[in-house]
Amino acid sequence: MADVTLMTARRRPSLSTLLTRLRDRSPGLAASLLGGAVAAGLGLGSLAVLVMGLWVLSPYPDSGPGGALHVAAALWLLAHGVELIRTDTLSGAHMPVGVTPLLLLALPVWLVYRAARDGVDAPADSDSGFDLRCDADAPPLVPARTVWTGVVLGYLAVGVPAALYCAGAELRPSWLWVTVSLPLVVAVTAAVGVWTAHGRPREPVLKVWRMLPERLRRPVSGTDGWRRLGTAVRAAGAAAAVLLGGGAALVGASTVWHGGAARASFLQLTEGWTGRCAVLLLGIALIPNAAMWAASYALGPGFLLGAGHLVHPFASHPAPLLPPFPLLAAVPDAGAGSRLNWAAGAVPVVAGLTAGWFVARGALEQPARPGERASARWSAARTAGVVLLTALVCGAGCMVLAELSGGPLGVAALARFGPVGWLTGGAAGAWTAVFGMPVALVVRAWRLRTWWLRGGEIPAQDGGRGQTEAEAQGKDRAAARSTAARPGQPETGDGAKGKEAESGSVVPGAPEEELYDFLPAEDPYPPGWHDDLARTSRWAALHETAARSGTADEIPEVTEPGAADESGAADELDAPAPDPEDVPPPPPTEAP
């Protein structure tokens, strides 16, 4: 009976274990709904705190706290790409506001992404693509569909009331954009978060990929299609990063060049320091937009400062009467472009070279050891296809960023601000293909040639067959070992070179890597093993062991190494006697 009770107690989990499991186990849909609502609340609350702080510190507030909260909710919706409508204009007409600050867009995207990842209840190391939880008591991952549905519904449960709250304000959202842009941003971001938390599996991507036409899927068909697609995405991301970084550098240089006008516009907007802080924060939020505008300027299509007013490196049309703003003051002056304006074309050139370099790295298999011959992962034609795929991905990404960075700021002349998406994307793809193609092919061929020379044949000096570098290194190692095993032999030829390299001296004309091809030979015997007293002791121990085993007659009596017998003649054995050098050293004795 006692045994049965003990076995039952062992099988039954303790109360603390049950509480731990209940605490760690995710409730699934409920937790995802809560995570989505919390993400929306954090984003909305952050903007509300910022706007309320500026309102409190403002010496002449235009409205009460309700107006400040309406502005915060409208800015939160604008951060999701929702177009706003101004009703407090001098003419009384409604004016659209559709320029989304990309830095504000990063806040809800990051919050939704984290909520989706946490809803899956994945470990912190799930970015590597493996589930590292080895505990059998750990709860399983929540299904992806459950988490995605919960996060999206929870986020929209806060977003829709926020849109209703500011629907009657002076800055109200457009309901068409509320029903399209807000769910789209949340759904895509939550899907990426769930996909990352589950280890980035290929199946969802392949399902979407199969929905594309056959002509688009052909460049990445085959056994290594996934690797080619990954290489193209990484190369396109590097090219886009170079474009945005170069655009930001152009914005900074132009702002410094037009420093007087930018400073005057900054001081002209407002006199109070709280208003200047608001203008400064707005300018910081629009820096990514300005970087994309400058990147489109460097690519060639340029950007619009109102309908029919195009700014590009070759010419800049006179802009309409624009409100004073520091970033607008940095726009190039009207007129024909100079060589200084044409120098902006270096940005897409560097972006194309970067994309080609990344593709060339992916087109080769790195050798396992130095000196081995490298193998080409892709042929030259397939490498060219990957470059074209990189140009397509880079163009698509730049088109989306260009569309997000621009928009209307009014009607008529102010109906369009920023770059045109399809023109910017097409130019980015063309620059990437033109400058990435030769770089990818030339770098691939050069690396293959360099590694072929390292791993190819070394010409023979006597006109015979050349030997490979691996064979030459193997002969050097063998000569070094044979020289180390015969310390009494004179060292000549390759053995002398190996010994000289072992002793630390440099062989003239020898490559640097050959000096460290082998380790120096070490004596395996302890100090004092070769002296006469040690040899005599080993002979005595050998005789004693043979006497115990009954084979003492087979071992000659040698009292001193090299000594003569009674007749004065040296001992000569028909069979070779065991060499004392081959006798293993005695095992170390342990202290009692």
N, C-alpha and C positions, 0 to 999 in steps of 0.2 A: 504493500500500500504506500509505503514511504517512497519507493522508487517511482511509482506512478505519479505521486504528487510532485516529486522533484522534476520528472520529465515534463509535466504540464507547466510547471513554473518556468522551465527553460524555454519552452515553445511560446509561452504567452509573453508579448512585449510588455515592458514596464510602462507605467503611466507617463513618465518623463519622455520615453521614446515616442509614445503616441502624440503627446503634446508637441514634440519637435516636428513630427511628420505633418501634423495639422497646421503648424505655423509655417513650415516651409512649402507646403503644397499650394500651388496657385489655384484660386477658385475659377480660373478660366475666363469666361466671358465677362463676369462681374468685375474681375480685376482689370481686364482690358478696357472696359467702359470707364472705369475710374481713372485709369492711366491716361486715356484720351482726354477726359474732362480736365484733369489736373494740368496736362500739357497746354490746353487752350487757356485755362485760367492763369497759368504762370506767364504766358506771353501777353495776354491782355492786362494782367496786373502790373507787369513791368512797365509797359507803356503808360498805364494810368498813373503810376507813381511818378514817372518822369514828367508827364504833362502837369499833374497836380503840383509838383514841386516848382515848376516854372511859373505856374499860375499864382501860387502863394507868394513867391518872391517878386512877382511883377508889381511895380508901383501903380500902374494904371491898367487893371484887368478890364477887358472889354465885356466879359460876361461872368456869370457866377460859377460855382463849382459844377453845376450841371452841364454848362457849356464845355468846360474843360474835360469832363468825362465823355461827352459826345465826340470831342476831337480825338481823344485817346482811342475810343472804339473805332472811329473812322480810320485812323492811322493803322490800327491793327488789321482791319480789313484790307487797306491799301497794301500792307505788307504781304498779303496773299495774292496780289495781282488783281484785286477787285477795283474796278474803275469807280471813282467818286464823282459826285455832281455838286457844284457850288451854286447856291441860290442867292447869296448876298452880293451880287455884282451891281455895279453902278447902272448898267443898262436894264437890269431886271431879268435878263435872259440867263438860262441855266448853262453853266460852263463845265465841261468834263475835265477831270484831272485823272490822267491815266499813267503817269510816269511813276513806276514802282521803285522805291529805293531798294537796291539789291542787298544792302547790308541789313535792312529790316527784314527782308525775306529770309535771311539766314537764321533768324531767331525762331520762327515757327517751324521751319524745316528741321532744325536740330532738336527741338522739343518733341516733335512727332516721331522723329527717328528713334530717340531714346525711349519714348514711351512704348513703341512697338518692340524694341529689343528687350526691354524689361518685362513686357507682357509675356514673352515666350519663356521667361524664367531660365535663360541660358546662362552658363558660367561666364566669367569675365574674359576667359581666353578663347571664346568661341570665334574670334576673328580669324584664327588659324584654320578654320574649316573642320575642326574635330571636336567631338563632345568629350571633354576631359573629365567628366564626373565619373569616377570609378566606384562611388558609394552605391551599394545596391539599394539602400533606403532612400536615396534621392528621388524626388518625384520626376516623372517623365516630362518632356517638353510639351508645352501646350500646342495644339494643332495650329498651323499657320493661318488657316481660314478663320478660326475662332478669334485669334488675336487681332488679325487685320480688321475683321468686322467690328469688334469691340472698340478698338482705338478710333476708327473712322466715325462710328456712331457717337461715341463719347465726345469727340472733338466737335462734331457738328451740333451736338446738343448744347454746347456753349456758344458756338459761332452764330447760329441762327438767331438766338435771342439778342446777341450783340448787334446783329444787323437790324433787327426790329427796334432796338433801343435808339439807334441813331437814324432811323428812317425819316423822322420828322425834323431833323436838325438842319442847320444851314449847310452842313457838309454831309450829305447823305450818300449811301451806296446805290449803285445801279443793280437792280435785282437780276438782270440778265447775267451780269458778271458774278453775282453772289451764287447763283445756281450752277455756274460752270467752273469758275476759277477756284473758289474755295474748296469744293469737294475734290477737284482734280489734284490740287497741291497736296491735300491730306492723304488721298488714296495712294498716290505714287510714292510719297515719302514713307508712309506706313508699310507699303509693300517692300520697299528697299530695306527697311529696318527688320522686318520679319525674315526676309530672305537672308540677311546677314546673320541674324541670330541662329538660324538653322544650319549654318555652315556653308552658305552660298552654294546650294546644290545646282546642278546643271539642268535638271529636268524642267523647272519653270522657264528658264531662258530658252531652252530648246523648243518648248511648246509655243512660245511667242515667235521664235525664229521660223518655225514651220508655217506660220501664218503669212509670212512674206512671200512675194512672188519668186519663182524659180530663178529668174535672172539675178536677183539680189542675193540669193543664197548660193549661187554657183561659185563665187570667189572663195568661199570658206567651206566648200564641200570636201570630203575626204576624211581620212583617219585623224589627221592633225588639224582639223578645221577649228576646234576649240582653241588650240594654241595660237593659230594664226589670228583668230578673232581677238584673243587676249593681247597679243602683241600689237595689233592695230589700235586697240582701245588705249593701251598705255602710251603708244607713240602719239596718238591724237591728243591725249590729255597733256602730255609734255608740250606739244606744239601750242595748245590753247593756253597753257600756263605762261609760256613765253610771250604770246600775243597780249595777254592781260597785263603781265609784268611790264612789257615794253610800252603798252598804252598808259599805264600808271606813271612810268618815267616821262613819257611825253607830256602828260598833264602837269606833272611837277615842273618840268622845264618851261612849259608855256606860262604857267602861273608866275614863276620867277621872272620871266621875260616881260610879262605884263603886270608886274608887281604893283605899279602905281595905280592902274585902273582897278585891279582886284581889291586893293586896300580902300580906295575911294568908294567902291560899291558896297563893301562890307560896312563901312561907317555910315553910308547913306541910308541903309535899310532901317536902322533903328538907333536911338540914342542911349537907351538904358542898357546896362550890362547884362540884365536877364534876357532881353531881346537878342543881344549879340550872342549870348550863349546858345539860344535857340537856333539862330542862323548858323552858328558854328557846328552844332550837332546835326543840323540838316545837311550841311555841306559834307560832313564826315560820312553820313549815311548814303550820300550820292557819289562818293568817290569810286566805288565799283562801276557805277553807270558811266561816269566820265572816262574811266579806263577802257570800257568797251567802246565808247564813242571814239576815243583816240585810236584804238586798235582798228576800227573800221576806217578811220581816216588814213592810217598807215597802209591798210590793205588796198585802198584806191577808191572804193565806192563813197567813202566819207559819210556824213550825217546831215540831217536836215535841221535847220533852225526856223521851222515854219514851212508852210506849203510853198514850194518853188524856190526856196533859198538853200542851196546845196553848198556844203563846205568840203572840199577835197584837196589833195596836195597840189593840183595843177591850177586851181582857181577857187576863189571864195566869193560867193555872191553876197552883196550887201544884205545884212540881216534886218528884219523889221525891228520896230521899237520894242526892245525886250526889257523886262524888269531888271533892276540892278541886282546882280548876284555874283559872288567871286568866281565861281566855276564858269559862268557865261562870259565873264571878262577875260578869261584865258583863251577864248576862241581866236584862231588866227585872223589877222586883219583881212579886210576885203581886198580883192584884187587878184592878179595873177600870182601863182606860186613861184617861189624862188628855189635856189638849190638847197637852202636850209629846210624848206618844206619838203623837198624831194628826199632829203636824208631820212625822213620817217620810214621810207621803204625798207630800211635795214631791219626793221622789226619783223616783218613777215619772212624775210630772207633767213634770219636766224631761226625762226620757228620752223621753216621747212627743213633746214639743215638738222635741227634737233630731231624732228620726226624721222628723217632718213637714218640718223645714227641709231635710234632705238630699233628701227626695223632691221638694220644690219646686224645688231647684236642678237636679235631673235632668230636670224637666218642661219646662225652657225652653232654647232655643238662645241662647247668649250672642251679642250683636251683634258683628260683625267690627270696626266702628269706632264711636267715640262719636257719639251722635246718630242712629244708624241704628235703624230700627224692629225690635224683637225679634220672634221668631216662637215660637209655642208648639210644643214638640216633641210633647206629648201633649194631648189634650183633657181637660176637667175630669173626665169620667167615667173616662177611662183613668188619670188621676192618682189618683183615688180607688181604683181597682183596685190600683195599685202600693202605696198605703198599706196596703191589706188584705193584700197579699202580704208587705209588710214586717212587719206584725203577726204573720203566720203564721211567718215565719222567726225573728223575735225570740222568739216563744213556744216554738218547737222548741228553740232554743239554750238558753234559760233552763231548760227542762225537763230537758235533758241535764245541765247544770251542777248543777241541784238534786239530781238522782239521784246524781251522782258525789260531791257534797259531804256526803251523809248516809249512814246505814247503821246496822247494829246494833252495840251495845257489850255485848251480853249477851242474856239470855232474859227472858221475862215483861215486867216494866216497862221494861227496857233494850233491848227488841227493836227499837226504832225511834228513831233520832236524826236530826234535821235536817228540812228541808222535804220536802213531798210533791211529787214531780216534776210530775204532771199538773195539780195545782192551781196551782203556781207558774207553769208555762208558760202556762196559760190566763189567769191574771191579767195576766201580762206582755203577752200578745197583746191583751187587752182594753184595758189602759191605753194601749198604743201606738196602737191604732185610734181610741180616743175622743179623745185629745189630738193625735194626729198628723194626723188627717183635716182638721179646720178649719185647722190651721196650714199644711198643704200647699196647700189650695185658696186661702186668703186671701193667702198669700205669692206664689203663682203669679199671682193676679189683680192684686195690687198692683204686682208687677214689670212685668207687661204694661202696666198703666196708666201707670206712670212712664216706661217706655221709649216708650210711644205718645206721651206728651206731649213727650218729647225729640225724637222723629222725626216728629211730626205737622205740621199746617199752622200757620203763624203768621198770626193775624188781620190783615187789611189795615186801614190807618188810614182810607182813603177809602170804605170800604164795598164795594170791588171784591173780586175773587177773591183769596184769601189765597195766599201763596207758601210753599212748603215751606222748611224750614230749610236743606236742601242748596242750593236755588236762591238763597237769600239769601246764603249763604256764597260761592257761585260768583260772584255779582255783586260782592260786596266784594273778592274776589281780583282780578277783572277791572278794577275801578276802581283798585285799588292799582297794578296793573301799568301801566295807561295813564298814571297820574299819574307813576310813576317814569320812564316812557319819554319824557315831555314835561316836562323840568325847567323850561322857561321859562313854562309855562302856570300860571295861578292855580289853586289847589286849592280846590275847593268840593265840597259834598255828601259822598258816600261816599268819594271820593278823599281829601278832607281828613281824614276820620275814619281812613282807612287810613294816611295819612302821619303823623297824630298818634299813632296806635298804634305806627307804625314808629319814631318818634323816642323812644318810651318813655313818653309821657304817656298818661293814662287817659281814655278817652271816657266822660263821665258817662252812667250807665244802660246801658252796653254789657256784655253777658255776658263773663265772664272768658275763656271758651274762644275768643271771637271776636278777642281781642287777639293771638292767636298763630296765626291761620289762614294767614298767608303769611310768607315770609321777606323781609327788607328787600332792595330792589333795589340791586345793586352795579354800578358802572361797569366794563364789560368791558375798557376801554382802560387802558394803563399811565399813570402820572403824566407830564405834559408832552405828552400826545398832542394837545391842543387849542390849544397856543400857536402864534404866527405863524411862528416859525422852523421848528417841526416841520411845519407845513402846507406851507411853501415847499420843504422838503426832500422831502416826499412828492410834490409836483408835479414836481420835478426828476427824481426816480426814475421817475415815471410817464412823463415825456417820453422819458427814456433807454430805457425798456423799449419804448415805442411806436416809437422810431427803429430799434431793432434788428429789430422785427417788420414795419417798412414802413408803419405806420399813424400816423406822426407828424402828418400833415396834418389828421387828424380831431380832434386834441386842441388846444384853444386855447392860445395863449401867455399865461400868467398868471405874471408874475414876483412879484407880491405880492397876497395875497388882498384883493379889493375895489379894486385899483388901476384907473385909467382908461387908455384907449388914447391914441394920438397925437392924435386929433381931439378928445379931451376927453370923448367919450361913453363910457358904460359898455359893456362887452361884453355883447351880447345874442345868444344862440345860438338858431337855429331848433330844434335838438334839445337836450335837456337834457344838460349835460356830467356826467360821473361825479363824484360827490361824494367829495372826499378823505376824508370821514369813513368811507366804505364801504371804503376801501382797507385790507386786513388789515395788521396790524403786521408789520414785518420779522422774520424768524426770528432767534432769538438766535445770535450767532456764537460758535463754539467757539474757545477759545484754542489756538494751534498747539502 
